[in-house]
Amino acid sequence: RSFTLPAIGLSSLNDLELMRLRLAVDYTFDERRRMLKTNEPLDIARADAPDLVVGFAGGERVILAGARVSDELVDRLEAIPADRVIGDQPAGFLEEVERVLSSSGSWTRGGGPVYRFPGTPMPSEHAVEITEANRAVLRKHFQWLDDEFGGWGTAFAVVRDGAAVSLCFSSRLDDHSAEAGLETVSEYRGQGFAASVTQSWAAAVHASGRIPFYSTSFDNTGSQAVARKMGLRWIGEDYSFTFSR
């Protein structure tokens, strides 16, 4: 139930290995490789991890369980035949997962598509890196990042009239990869700013030797449109389950 990074270089990972890498950056784990918290760079931003995460990529699945989930339930989930994933369609496997979970009461389900940046990401001329010298541009719309400056890794913004209106930062970060966090002021959406800041963030992450990931929820069509605009490569989907207590 645990995994280690392959000996091959990060650039040579297949989609299943990329999905494992991306799930590894999303959460903190105990010694059993059970999820504990979400893995924001700042401890104060971390929340309880879901009880279960199932990732699908390359016709395979990855299962991660939370620390509160019983070993018996994990064994039953691990026993679901992997061939229930047909091609890139996980519906059959998810049906089996939900059948197993039905004995544990009710739950909420989330999730969405996961993307990577093909080739070497190139920065956008329309985005600027946020530094100590220009961090004042955050204060109108992104005061939280100014308050926590330096805690969220590299950040890039599109600035209009002296204020950042679109922002990309590292919402998750470890030694191997980073996940994009993206926010755009509502009246500035639909103008290509989100793609500009995300491209520049990805270029900086790539230059640091990490793999940049971009993911969103199934119902966030705007974020999916940003992924298409950037030409990102879909590698799979993940689904999270949180039990009602």
NUDOLUM-490712 format. One record per residue (C-alpha): y, x, z; residue number from 1. Coordinates in Angstrom, 3 decimals, padded with zeros to 6 digits. Layout:
<atoms>
{atom {Y, X, Z}, NUM};
...
</atoms>
This chain:
<atoms>
{atom {000.000, 000.000, 000.000}, 1};
{atom {002.253, 003.010, 000.020}, 2};
{atom {003.257, 005.195, -002.869}, 3};
{atom {004.715, 008.557, -003.624}, 4};
{atom {006.809, 009.599, -006.575}, 5};
{atom {004.833, 010.970, -009.513}, 6};
{atom {005.024, 014.691, -010.168}, 7};
{atom {006.612, 014.002, -013.564}, 8};
{atom {010.387, 013.957, -013.890}, 9};
{atom {012.381, 010.833, -013.082}, 10};
{atom {013.308, 010.417, -016.742}, 11};
{atom {009.606, 010.039, -017.668}, 12};
{atom {008.712, 007.191, -015.304}, 13};
{atom {007.097, 004.091, -016.785}, 14};
{atom {008.290, 000.576, -015.948}, 15};
{atom {005.893, 000.103, -013.020}, 16};
{atom {006.956, 003.424, -011.484}, 17};
{atom {010.590, 002.488, -012.025}, 18};
{atom {010.031, -000.829, -010.262}, 19};
{atom {008.448, 000.969, -007.304}, 20};
{atom {011.397, 003.345, -007.187}, 21};
{atom {013.869, 000.500, -007.302}, 22};
{atom {012.112, -001.422, -004.500}, 23};
{atom {012.031, 001.775, -002.431}, 24};
{atom {015.821, 002.094, -002.573}, 25};
{atom {016.348, -001.555, -001.653}, 26};
{atom {014.797, -001.478, 001.831}, 27};
{atom {014.166, 000.619, 004.913}, 28};
{atom {010.564, 000.941, 006.099}, 29};
{atom {008.514, 001.607, 009.208}, 30};
{atom {005.637, 004.084, 009.442}, 31};
{atom {003.242, 001.504, 007.932}, 32};
{atom {005.463, 001.159, 004.860}, 33};
{atom {006.530, -002.308, 006.005}, 34};
{atom {010.050, -003.470, 005.166}, 35};
{atom {012.555, -003.565, 008.024}, 36};
{atom {016.110, -003.873, 006.705}, 37};
{atom {018.042, -003.946, 003.475}, 38};
{atom {019.129, -000.426, 002.574}, 39};
{atom {022.904, -000.520, 002.214}, 40};
{atom {024.463, 002.938, 002.658}, 41};
{atom {026.224, 001.767, 005.848}, 42};
{atom {024.060, 000.704, 008.785}, 43};
{atom {026.485, -002.058, 009.781}, 44};
{atom {025.944, -003.782, 006.424}, 45};
{atom {022.157, -003.948, 006.684}, 46};
{atom {020.345, -007.258, 007.162}, 47};
{atom {016.762, -008.207, 007.902}, 48};
{atom {014.481, -007.612, 004.933}, 49};
{atom {012.545, -010.521, 003.401}, 50};
{atom {009.024, -011.153, 004.659}, 51};
{atom {007.550, -010.449, 001.246}, 52};
{atom {008.673, -008.937, -002.050}, 53};
{atom {006.589, -009.005, -005.217}, 54};
{atom {007.752, -006.935, -008.171}, 55};
{atom {006.381, -007.261, -011.695}, 56};
{atom {006.665, -004.591, -014.379}, 57};
{atom {004.513, -003.286, -017.200}, 58};
{atom {001.966, -006.067, -016.744}, 59};
{atom {001.324, -004.975, -013.122}, 60};
{atom {002.550, -006.013, -009.698}, 61};
{atom {003.861, -004.301, -006.555}, 62};
{atom {003.626, -006.039, -003.173}, 63};
{atom {005.795, -005.121, -000.184}, 64};
{atom {005.428, -006.903, 003.152}, 65};
{atom {007.841, -007.161, 006.058}, 66};
{atom {007.096, -005.782, 009.498}, 67};
{atom {006.486, -009.263, 010.930}, 68};
{atom {003.815, -010.250, 008.409}, 69};
{atom {000.228, -010.173, 009.692}, 70};
{atom {-002.286, -007.685, 008.327}, 71};
{atom {-004.572, -010.613, 007.500}, 72};
{atom {-001.955, -012.216, 005.265}, 73};
{atom {-001.214, -008.903, 003.554}, 74};
{atom {-004.937, -008.403, 002.876}, 75};
{atom {-005.154, -011.850, 001.282}, 76};
{atom {-002.150, -011.122, -000.929}, 77};
{atom {-003.492, -007.729, -001.955}, 78};
{atom {-006.802, -009.373, -002.874}, 79};
{atom {-005.191, -011.537, -005.575}, 80};
{atom {-006.509, -010.118, -008.872}, 81};
{atom {-003.845, -008.156, -010.714}, 82};
{atom {-005.054, -009.681, -013.987}, 83};
{atom {-003.281, -012.871, -012.947}, 84};
{atom {-000.229, -011.130, -014.408}, 85};
{atom {-000.569, -011.839, -018.106}, 86};
{atom {001.558, -009.427, -020.097}, 87};
{atom {005.034, -009.759, -018.588}, 88};
{atom {004.447, -013.337, -017.406}, 89};
{atom {003.890, -013.436, -013.619}, 90};
{atom {003.569, -017.225, -013.274}, 91};
{atom {-000.169, -017.177, -012.577}, 92};
{atom {000.150, -014.473, -009.932}, 93};
{atom {003.076, -016.254, -008.272}, 94};
{atom {001.043, -019.455, -008.066}, 95};
{atom {-001.676, -017.554, -006.208}, 96};
{atom {000.913, -015.952, -003.906}, 97};
{atom {002.399, -019.325, -003.019}, 98};
{atom {-001.057, -020.772, -002.438}, 99};
{atom {-001.784, -017.990, 000.066}, 100};
{atom {001.625, -018.392, 001.707}, 101};
{atom {001.178, -022.155, 002.125}, 102};
{atom {-000.800, -021.490, 005.312}, 103};
{atom {002.207, -019.722, 006.823}, 104};
{atom {004.580, -022.687, 006.709}, 105};
{atom {007.658, -023.142, 004.550}, 106};
{atom {009.667, -020.395, 002.908}, 107};
{atom {012.610, -019.751, 000.610}, 108};
{atom {012.208, -017.814, -002.611}, 109};
{atom {014.727, -015.610, -004.396}, 110};
{atom {014.667, -012.913, -007.005}, 111};
{atom {015.755, -011.948, -010.460}, 112};
{atom {015.550, -009.488, -013.354}, 113};
{atom {015.778, -005.715, -012.920}, 114};
{atom {017.316, -003.392, -015.519}, 115};
{atom {017.773, 000.305, -016.117}, 116};
{atom {020.302, 002.172, -018.237}, 117};
{atom {018.772, 003.637, -021.398}, 118};
{atom {019.455, 007.252, -022.249}, 119};
{atom {022.435, 008.938, -020.645}, 120};
{atom {025.070, 006.428, -019.483}, 121};
{atom {028.549, 007.148, -020.764}, 122};
{atom {031.665, 006.430, -018.680}, 123};
{atom {034.280, 003.969, -019.839}, 124};
{atom {037.840, 005.056, -020.518}, 125};
{atom {039.030, 001.813, -018.895}, 126};
{atom {037.626, 002.563, -015.418}, 127};
{atom {038.954, 005.010, -012.828}, 128};
{atom {037.080, 006.598, -009.943}, 129};
{atom {038.281, 005.530, -006.510}, 130};
{atom {039.331, 008.581, -004.499}, 131};
{atom {041.302, 009.300, -001.346}, 132};
{atom {044.386, 009.707, -003.533}, 133};
{atom {044.248, 006.248, -005.143}, 134};
{atom {042.308, 004.118, -002.630}, 135};
{atom {045.406, 001.973, -002.031}, 136};
{atom {044.506, 000.048, -005.196}, 137};
{atom {041.665, -001.548, -003.208}, 138};
{atom {043.798, -003.257, -000.597}, 139};
{atom {044.802, -006.402, -002.459}, 140};
{atom {041.334, -007.632, -003.480}, 141};
{atom {038.810, -005.221, -001.916}, 142};
{atom {040.165, -004.445, 001.539}, 143};
{atom {036.605, -004.126, 002.882}, 144};
{atom {035.968, -001.043, 000.712}, 145};
{atom {039.232, 000.555, 001.781}, 146};
{atom {038.218, -000.031, 005.422}, 147};
{atom {034.795, 001.521, 004.784}, 148};
{atom {035.918, 004.143, 002.276}, 149};
{atom {033.441, 006.972, 001.827}, 150};
{atom {030.514, 004.936, 003.078}, 151};
{atom {029.454, 003.376, -000.215}, 152};
{atom {029.084, 006.366, -002.477}, 153};
{atom {030.896, 006.690, -005.768}, 154};
{atom {033.008, 003.687, -006.816}, 155};
{atom {034.868, 002.868, -010.033}, 156};
{atom {037.460, 000.200, -010.733}, 157};
{atom {039.576, -001.347, -013.459}, 158};
{atom {043.165, -001.445, -012.186}, 159};
{atom {045.799, -003.943, -013.259}, 160};
{atom {049.357, -004.030, -011.862}, 161};
{atom {048.444, -001.504, -009.209}, 162};
{atom {045.415, -003.368, -007.884}, 163};
{atom {041.686, -002.982, -008.526}, 164};
{atom {040.411, -006.169, -010.168}, 165};
{atom {036.832, -005.146, -010.993}, 166};
{atom {034.726, -002.790, -008.906}, 167};
{atom {031.299, -001.135, -009.067}, 168};
{atom {029.834, 000.821, -006.148}, 169};
{atom {026.414, 001.823, -004.761}, 170};
{atom {025.053, -001.209, -002.925}, 171};
{atom {021.812, 000.739, -002.242}, 172};
{atom {021.392, 004.505, -002.287}, 173};
{atom {018.731, 007.136, -001.588}, 174};
{atom {017.802, 010.588, -002.885}, 175};
{atom {016.185, 009.251, -006.064}, 176};
{atom {018.129, 006.200, -007.215}, 177};
{atom {021.020, 003.818, -006.634}, 178};
{atom {021.609, 000.111, -007.187}, 179};
{atom {024.856, -001.226, -008.620}, 180};
{atom {027.065, -003.469, -006.522}, 181};
{atom {029.541, -005.316, -008.725}, 182};
{atom {032.535, -007.493, -007.904}, 183};
{atom {035.243, -008.827, -010.210}, 184};
{atom {038.208, -010.988, -009.200}, 185};
{atom {037.585, -014.456, -010.651}, 186};
{atom {040.667, -014.643, -012.886}, 187};
{atom {039.754, -011.317, -014.502}, 188};
{atom {036.195, -012.199, -015.459}, 189};
{atom {035.089, -012.471, -019.074}, 190};
{atom {037.275, -009.579, -020.211}, 191};
{atom {034.661, -006.817, -020.250}, 192};
{atom {035.879, -005.192, -017.026}, 193};
{atom {032.537, -005.535, -015.223}, 194};
{atom {030.766, -003.612, -017.973}, 195};
{atom {033.426, -000.875, -017.919}, 196};
{atom {033.186, -000.176, -014.183}, 197};
{atom {029.394, -000.398, -014.172}, 198};
{atom {029.038, 002.037, -017.068}, 199};
{atom {031.261, 004.574, -015.315}, 200};
{atom {029.378, 004.129, -012.022}, 201};
{atom {026.037, 004.600, -013.815}, 202};
{atom {027.272, 007.767, -015.517}, 203};
{atom {028.253, 009.243, -012.139}, 204};
{atom {024.935, 008.253, -010.534}, 205};
{atom {023.020, 009.779, -013.443}, 206};
{atom {025.053, 012.985, -013.157}, 207};
{atom {024.030, 013.201, -009.477}, 208};
{atom {020.360, 013.353, -010.528}, 209};
{atom {019.561, 009.761, -009.523}, 210};
{atom {018.412, 006.775, -011.578}, 211};
{atom {020.964, 003.931, -011.669}, 212};
{atom {019.527, 000.412, -011.455}, 213};
{atom {021.146, -002.943, -012.163}, 214};
{atom {019.664, -006.206, -010.951}, 215};
{atom {020.793, -009.761, -010.421}, 216};
{atom {019.501, -013.226, -009.556}, 217};
{atom {017.840, -015.645, -011.955}, 218};
{atom {020.722, -018.101, -011.690}, 219};
{atom {023.534, -015.555, -012.169}, 220};
{atom {023.964, -015.930, -015.908}, 221};
{atom {027.288, -014.097, -015.847}, 222};
{atom {025.682, -010.977, -014.396}, 223};
{atom {022.865, -011.203, -016.924}, 224};
{atom {025.493, -011.388, -019.672}, 225};
{atom {027.028, -008.144, -018.346}, 226};
{atom {023.590, -006.495, -018.593}, 227};
{atom {023.257, -007.629, -022.210}, 228};
{atom {026.761, -006.408, -023.042}, 229};
{atom {025.863, -002.942, -021.752}, 230};
{atom {022.556, -002.918, -023.655}, 231};
{atom {020.520, -002.433, -020.478}, 232};
{atom {016.739, -002.330, -020.692}, 233};
{atom {014.824, -005.009, -018.794}, 234};
{atom {011.998, -003.404, -016.810}, 235};
{atom {010.719, -006.393, -014.833}, 236};
{atom {011.416, -009.000, -012.176}, 237};
{atom {011.142, -009.215, -008.436}, 238};
{atom {010.624, -012.200, -006.147}, 239};
{atom {011.424, -012.305, -002.445}, 240};
{atom {009.979, -014.717, 000.124}, 241};
{atom {011.455, -015.411, 003.574}, 242};
{atom {009.506, -017.596, 006.001}, 243};
{atom {011.252, -020.369, 007.928}, 244};
{atom {011.220, -019.784, 011.659}, 245};
</atoms>
